[in-house]
Amino acid sequence: MTTDSLDWPAMALGTAGVDFEVRSPPELTDVLRDWGARFSRAAG
């Protein structure tokens, strides 16, 4: 996937409903951690 923002691949992976492993780019891991923390706070 070619994109200017890693938010799009994060959203696509999150909505796929399957387990996955990030192999590259390493920056995607940071985006997913940020999203995960945000969602965890929202869920209480």
LUMMILUM-277632 format. One record per residue (C-alpha): residue number from 1; x, y, z. Coordinates in pm, 1 decimal. Layout:
<kolke k="NUM" x="X" y="Y" z="Z"/>
...
//
This chain:
<kolke k="1" x="0.0" y="0.0" z="0.0"/>
<kolke k="2" x="136.8" y="339.6" z="-93.8"/>
<kolke k="3" x="16.3" y="620.1" z="129.7"/>
<kolke k="4" x="127.4" y="949.3" z="282.0"/>
<kolke k="5" x="-12.6" y="857.0" z="622.9"/>
<kolke k="6" x="22.5" y="531.8" z="817.0"/>
<kolke k="7" x="-325.2" y="590.1" z="962.1"/>
<kolke k="8" x="-480.8" y="434.6" z="649.5"/>
<kolke k="9" x="-297.1" y="100.2" z="675.9"/>
<kolke k="10" x="-363.5" y="98.2" z="1051.9"/>
<kolke k="11" x="-734.5" y="141.1" z="988.4"/>
<kolke k="12" x="-734.6" y="-126.7" z="717.7"/>
<kolke k="13" x="-556.7" y="-374.5" z="945.3"/>
<kolke k="14" x="-784.5" y="-291.2" z="1237.0"/>
<kolke k="15" x="-1100.8" y="-348.9" z="1039.4"/>
<kolke k="16" x="-979.8" y="-677.5" z="886.6"/>
<kolke k="17" x="-1077.9" y="-867.5" z="1201.1"/>
<kolke k="18" x="-771.2" y="-1093.7" z="1195.0"/>
<kolke k="19" x="-443.9" y="-1117.5" z="1384.9"/>
<kolke k="20" x="-143.3" y="-969.8" z="1206.3"/>
<kolke k="21" x="226.2" y="-896.8" z="1251.4"/>
<kolke k="22" x="395.0" y="-574.6" z="1148.2"/>
<kolke k="23" x="713.1" y="-647.9" z="954.6"/>
<kolke k="24" x="764.5" y="-305.6" z="803.4"/>
<kolke k="25" x="773.6" y="-16.8" z="821.7"/>
<kolke k="26" x="870.7" y="5.8" z="1189.6"/>
<kolke k="27" x="688.5" y="340.5" z="1214.0"/>
<kolke k="28" x="359.6" y="154.4" z="1170.0"/>
<kolke k="29" x="423.1" y="-13.9" z="1505.4"/>
<kolke k="30" x="434.9" y="330.1" z="1669.4"/>
<kolke k="31" x="106.2" y="429.6" z="1503.7"/>
<kolke k="32" x="-61.5" y="107.1" z="1619.0"/>
<kolke k="33" x="66.1" y="152.2" z="1975.4"/>
<kolke k="34" x="-72.0" y="506.5" z="1979.2"/>
<kolke k="35" x="-408.2" y="390.8" z="1843.8"/>
<kolke k="36" x="-414.8" y="99.1" z="2088.0"/>
<kolke k="37" x="-351.9" y="326.6" z="2384.8"/>
<kolke k="38" x="-620.8" y="567.7" z="2266.3"/>
<kolke k="39" x="-877.1" y="290.7" z="2222.2"/>
<kolke k="40" x="-786.2" y="138.5" z="2560.0"/>
<kolke k="41" x="-843.7" y="473.0" z="2731.4"/>
<kolke k="42" x="-1176.0" y="512.4" z="2552.6"/>
<kolke k="43" x="-1287.8" y="165.4" z="2661.7"/>
<kolke k="44" x="-1201.6" y="246.9" z="3023.1"/>
//
